[in-house]
Amino acid sequence: VRSSGVSNYVDVGLRELVRKDAIAGPDVLASGYHVRPVVAEDAFFGDPTLANLMGGVRTPADLVQIVRANLGHGVDWIKVLATDRAGLPDTDPRQQVLSDAQLRAVVEEAGTKRVPVQAHAHGDEGAMAAVRAGVRSIEHGTYLSDATLTLMKEKGTFLVPTYTTTFDLVEPGGDYDNPVLHLRGVHMLAVQREMIHRAQKIGVKIVTGADTGYGPTSVTRISTEIVNFVDIGLSPLAALQSATTVAAELLGIEKQTGAIEAGLEADLIVVDSNPLQNVGVLRDPLLIVSNGHIAVDRLTFGK
């Protein structure tokens, strides 16, 4: 699992607890704090060296400082904001928020530690700038043009549409229950479906994602994204690969996990029927094995 911005570096802590076999959980690729023009307030308590940025982030050097703080805490990825957010009612997700030079500074600083960058980008201009800067993946990509998608194909940039999260804007409950976001989501769903079809036709590699907190109010999961990919026209095999082999390639761990093969980690689930015939069974795993450890076992109820 790759995180995409958390408070207090809890993703780094979760990663280390799993590595020490203190808990049964997934391998975690941590991103720490989201690199954006307005730094999260709790970041200043977690890393007081950022105190000079409490008035806002204005220059490439300011962004480099945030990246270095994250790298100092041992993150595996950097998450940068290229356009504004869709999940807030008073923002326009098409608005570019960081310039080419600012995004390039983030990617170059992360590269000093060989750490890849994922870019939140709904709008086309911000996404194009992020791809030119050398990010590894575009998260969301709602309004991407053919020109941006073609450049992504040329540069090997992955697309993580988080299509299911747009459903979360529309449906009651979940992480984004707001009337303005409902109206926005209705519009975005159709745009995003069409964009995914164009991305697939152009040959951009597509990966599942679920942009929620996986908390007590969250209603979307990676399995939901796979089901929705099939509903909008991906084959069941392509949808499964977007969550396994293609996802592992994006994350740079394809020689470690992502497939059930000799020599790879024992990371797998068991379901009660063939997901290529009924992809919905992925929503109800009966056995979960992570790093060879059984984390969930619901194969029998007779004991």
N, C-alpha and C positions, 0 to 999 in steps of 0.2 A: 504494500500500500504506500502511495506517495501522498504526503500531506501537501497542502497548498496555502499555508499560512495559519499559524496558531499563536496563542498567548503563552508566555512563560517557557517557551521551548519544551512544551510537554511532549512534542513529537520526538525530540531527541531523547528525552527520558524514557518514553515508551520503547523506542528502538533499543536502548541499552538494557532495559528490563527483559525484553525478549531474548536478546543476545546472551544474557546471563542465565537463561532458563528459569527466571523468577516467575514468569507468567507464560501461558500458552497463547501465542499471538502471532500475527504476521510479521514478516520482515518489514521494517519501516524505513522509508526514505524521507528524511526530515527536511523541511524548508524553513523552519523558524518563522521569523516575522516577514510579512508581506512588505516588499520594497515599493513604497508609494509616496506621493507628494505630502500626505499627512500621515505621520507615523502613529501607530496605535498607542494610546496613552500608557498602557501598562508596559510598553517596551522601555520606557524611561526608568521604571523601577527594576525591570529585569536586567537592564544594561545602562547604568547612569552615564556612561561615556557618551551617550547620545543626547545629553542634556542640551547641547547647543542647537539641536534641531527641533526644540519644542515650539519654535515659532513657525515651522514649516520647512520643507525641503525645496530648495530653489536651484541648486547647481549640480552639475555632474559630480563634483567633489562631495556634495552632501549625500548623494546616492551611493557613491563608493564607500562612504563611511558606514552606511547601513549594511551594505553587502559585507564589509569586513567584520562588522559586529556579528552577523550571522555565521560567517565562516569561522570566526573565533569560537563559536559554540559548537562547531563540528557538524554543520548541516550538510546534506547530500545534494540539495537542489537550492536554487534561488528562485523565488516567485516575484515577478515584477508586474506592476500595473501599467499597461500601455493605453487603455481606454477606461472610461468611467464604468461604474458598476450598473448591472441591471436589477440587482436585488434591493435597491433603495428607491423609494418613490420620488425623490427629488433630484435624481441624476438622470443623465441621458447616456446610455451605454455606448452610443456611437462616438462620443466626444473623446478625442485623443488627449491624453493628460501628460505624456512625456515625449520629448522631442527625439529625433534620430540620435543626436549627440548624447543625450541622457541615457537612452536605452543602450547605446554602444558602450558607454562607460560601465554600465551594470554588467553586460556580457563580458567585457574585457577583464573586469576585476574578478568576476567569478571564475574566469578562465585561468587566472593565476594559480588556482587550486584545482583546476580541471573539474570544476563543478558546473553542470549544465543549468540553463535558465528556462523556466516556463513563464509564458507571458499571458496574463489575463487580457483578452482583446475581443470585444464584440464588434467595434467599428472597423471599417476597412483601412482607413488611413493609419490608425495606430497599429493595426496588425501588420500592415506592409512595412512600417518602420521597424517593428520588432523582428520581422523575418530578415530584413536587410541587416539588422544588427547582429543576427546570428543566434537567435533563441532556438532551443531544441523543440519546443512545442508551443502551439497556440491553443489556449483554453477558451472555449466557447465559439468564437469565430462566426457569430451570427450573420454579419453583414459582409462577409468576404466576397470580393470580386474574383472573376476568373483570373485577372492579372496576379492577384495575391496568391491564389491557389496554385497557379502555374509556377510562381517563384518558390512556393513551398515544396512543390514536387521536385524542382530543380535542386534545391538546397537540402532536401531530405528532412524538412520540417514536418513534424507530426501534428495532426489535428485531434483535439480532445473536445468534442462538441458539448458535452454535458447536456445533451438534449433533454434528458429526463428532468433536469433541474428546471427547465422552462415549463414543464408540466406542473412542477411544484408551485410556480407562480400562479397558475390557473386554478388549481384545485384547492378546496378549503382545507385548512389545517396545514401541517408541514412547517417548514422553516420560513416561508415567505407568504404568510396569510395577510394580504393587504389588498383593498379594492383597486388602487392605482396599479399595483403590480399585476393584478388579475387582467386588467385591460391591456397592459403591456405584453403579458405572456401570450394572450390570444393572438396578437399581431406577430410576435416573435416566432411562435411555433411554425407557422406557415413559411416564414422566411428561412428559418433554420433547416426545415425539411428540404427545401429546394437547394440550399447551400450544400448540405451533406450529399445530395445526389450529384451535384456538380463536382464536388471534391472527389467522390468515388470515381466518376467518369474520367477526371483528369489524372487520377492515380495517386492522390495524396493518401498517406497511411493514416487510418482512423482508429482511435483508441477510446475505450469506454472511460467515463468519469462520472462522479456523482458529487456535485458541488454543495454538499450539505454537511452538517456537523455529525451525522450518524448518532445523534443524541435522542432523547426521549420524545421529541416532537418531529424528528425526521421521518419522512415516509418514502424516500427513494433510496435505492441500493444499486450496486453495479449490475445485479441480476435484472433489475428493472430496465436499465439502459440497454442491456442485451435484447430483452424482449421488445423494447421500443425500436431498436435498430431493425429487427426483423419486420415489425409492423410497417416501417416506412420504406422497406424494399431491399434491405441487405439480406443475403442468404443466411440461413442459420449457421453455416460454417464460418462465413465472414464475420458474423456478429460474435461468435465464440472466440475467434482468433483475435478480435479487437480487444478482448479482455484477457487474453492469455499470451500467445506467441508474439503478436504485434505489440502488445503492451510491454512485454518483457524487452523487446527490441528498443522501444522508446526509452525505457528506464535503464538500458545498458546492462541488463542482467540476464540476457538470453542464454548465456553459457552457465547460468546458475539455476534458473527456474523458468516457468512459463509453459512447460510441456511435461508430459508424463513420459520420460525417457530415462534409460539407464545412464547413471552418472550425474543426473540432476537431482536437486533436493526433492524430498517427498512432500510436495505441496499439492494437495488435491482435494476434491470433494466427491462424494458419492450421492447420486440421485436415483430415483426409483424407476426411471425410464430413459429412453434415448433422447437427449436434448436436441439432436438434429431433426427429430420428428415432432417434438413438443418442447420448445425452448423454455416454456414457462416453468418446467420442473426445476430450473436453476434457482427459483425463489424459495425452494424448500429442501435444502441440503440435509441429508440424513447422517452424513459423516464428514467431518472436516479434519484434515491432517495438515499440519504446518510444521515444516522442518522435521518431519518424521514423528512429531508428537500429535496424538489424538486430542483435539481441542473440543470437539463436539461429537457425541455418539448417540444417535437416535435410531440405530438400525433395528433394535429390538426393544419391546416394552413389556416382555414377559417376566422380567426379573424382579 
